[in-house]
Amino acid sequence: MTLVTLELPQRIYQKAIRIARATKRPIEQVVVEWIRPPVERTGSAQDAVLTGLESMNTAQLTQIAISTTAPKEMLRLRELLGLQEQRELTEAERREATRLVEQEDLLTLRKAKAIYLLRQRNAMPDDLISLLS
């Protein structure tokens, strides 16, 4: 394995920490999963999430790039992470946390691919550029 040092925006780093804690994995593993090319991923859910993005227009890709997790689900994930700091999660809570984290991972992957395609097409909307800065 090769050692690489990355400078991440604070919000991305904090998200990686939350996911690593929720799934009890090293932060490095979380980040590697984010950047691994889709061909190397084993989960069909990840492939399904990316299918068809290349054929979408700028407006559709922009909508994906600005999409967010439902507030109710984010609140629940935060609750579970808070509980995990206080005590060991039950099996059902652990499964729920894992599902929510995986869902968030897939959304992040879809957003990243949409942003990549927008940049590749030189079609990044100004309001989206300001959100990413």
C-alpha positions, 0 to 999 in steps of 0.5 A: 500500500502507498501512503498519500497525504490529502488535504480535505475540507473540514466538512468532508473530514468531519463527515468521514470521522462521523462515518468511521465512528458509526461503522467502527472503521478507520477513517482511512478505510472510509476515505479510500472507499469514497475515492476508489473507482466504481469498477473496483467497488463490489457493491451493486448499490454503488453501481446502481447509484451512478448509473445514468448520470453521464446522460443527465443534463446540467439541470439534473446534475445540479439538482443531484449536486445540491441534494441533501439527506432528509432532516429526519434521517440526519437527526436519527443518525446524530442520535445514534452517534450520540448514543454510541458515545454513551453506550454500546448500540443494540444490534438493531441500532447498529444495523440502523446506523450502518444503513443510514451511513451507507445511505449517506455514503451513496448520496455523497458518491452520487453528488461527487460524480455529478459535480465531477461531470459538471466540471468536466463539461465546464457547466458548473453553475455559479451558485454551486461553485459558491456552495463548494468553496 
